[in-house]
Amino acid sequence: MKKIISFLLCFLLASTLLFPFDIVSAKDINQDINKKVKNVSEKQLDSYLAESGYSDYLISTFDIDEKKDLYYNNAIFASSEVTYSILTESDNIPLQKDYTGKFQLVNKNDIEKINVILKDKSEENKIIENKNLYNIDGTVNLMRLSNFTSSLVSSYLGTYSGLVKYKLTYNWTWNYDPQWTLTDKIGFAWSDDFDAAYNTSMYKYTCYGRAEYGYGSSHKVEYGSNSVQNYKYNEYAPGSGIALEYDIIGSYNRQRDITGTGSWQTVSFNAYKHSGWASVQISKYSKKTGVGEQTGAVAKYFHKRTSVQGTVTFSPTPRLSITNSLGYDQSDDAAVTFRWVN
C-alpha cells in the first residue's frame, strides 16, 4: 500500500513539474473564457486591445475567440510581424532574389503566367493588374503579388510567482483553391527554453466557399463559410516548439431550397479562400536576477501537396523545418522577439 501511495505522490509531483498549470482541458478553458466574457461586446474587446498596444490592422485580423482569449488573459502587446508569401503547389513561380535580397521577375514577359497562377477564382477578388506588381525601382512588390498573408503576435500575460507568461498567436489567409486538400500544419518555435503551457493551444480553420444553384428567376450565387475549432497540438518538443494540424477542405455542403417551393437539396460550396489562426501560451520561471533577456519566436505554414507525410522539427535558434520537405509548400517565416526580465 505504501508503495502505491509513494508511486501516486511521485506521479503527481512529476505532473506538476511538467505542467505548472491546472490540468484542465483547453476546451474547458475556452468555455470558461466565453462565460466570463459573455457580456463584453466586440466593440469593448477592440477598445481593450487598442489600449493594450495592438494595431488596428492586427485587431481586424483577430477572430472573435482570439479577442476574447486575449481580453480574458489581460494580454498586453509585445511584438508582431506580418509576412507575405506565394503558395501555389508549384516550384515554378518565375521569381528569383537578386543580390540585394529583393524579388525580381526572371523575365517580365512571365507576368501573365503569374497572373494566371495567382488568379483568385472568386468574384470578390479580381485579377492583379500588371502595373501594380512593380515598385518604383522596378522590383516586384511581393505584398501585391502574394496570395498568402500571415502574422505572428507575441503578447505578455504577466509574471506570477516568478513564472513569466507569454502568448504566441499566428493568423493566416490563403487566397487560393489548392488541388491538394489534405492535412496541413502550422509550427511554432521559440528560444530560451520557454515551454508550452499544458492544454493552452487552440486553433480555428475556416473554408470560404461559393455556390451557384437554381434556374431562371430562382438562380442564385451564394458565398459562405465553414469553420472548425480544436484545442490540441500534434507535435511537441520540450522547450522548443509545437505544431498543429489543419484538415483543409475543397468544398462543403449545405441544404438549400433550390426553387423556393420547399424543394430542399444538397448544394456544394467550392472553396476559393482559406484562413485560420492558432495560439499557444508559453512560460518560463524567472531566476529573479533582474537581468533583461530577449527571446525569439517563429511560426510558419506547411501545405501538404503529396501523399507523403512530414514531421515538423524544431530548433531553439529558433527555426522550423519539416521532413519530406519536397511534399510541402512552405510560407515564409513570421518572426518576433520579445523582452522580459529574468
Secondary structure, 3 states (H helix, E strand, C coil): CHHHHHHHHHHHHHHHHHCCCCCCCHHHHHHHHHHHCCCCCHHHHHHHHHHCCCCHHHHHHCCHHHHHHHHHCCCEEEEEEEEEECCCCCCCCCEEECCCCCEEECCHHHHHHHHHHHCCCCCCCCCCCHHHHECCCCCECHHHHCCEEEEEEEEEEEEECCEEEEEEEEEEEECCCCCCCCEEEEEEEECCCCEECCCCCEEEEEEEEEEEECCHHHCEEEEEEEEEEECCCCEEECCCEEEEEEECCCEEEEEEECCCCCCEEEEEEEEEEEEEEEEEEEEEECCCCCCEEEEEEEEEEEEECCCCCCCEEEECCCEEEECCHHHEEECCCEEEEEEEEC
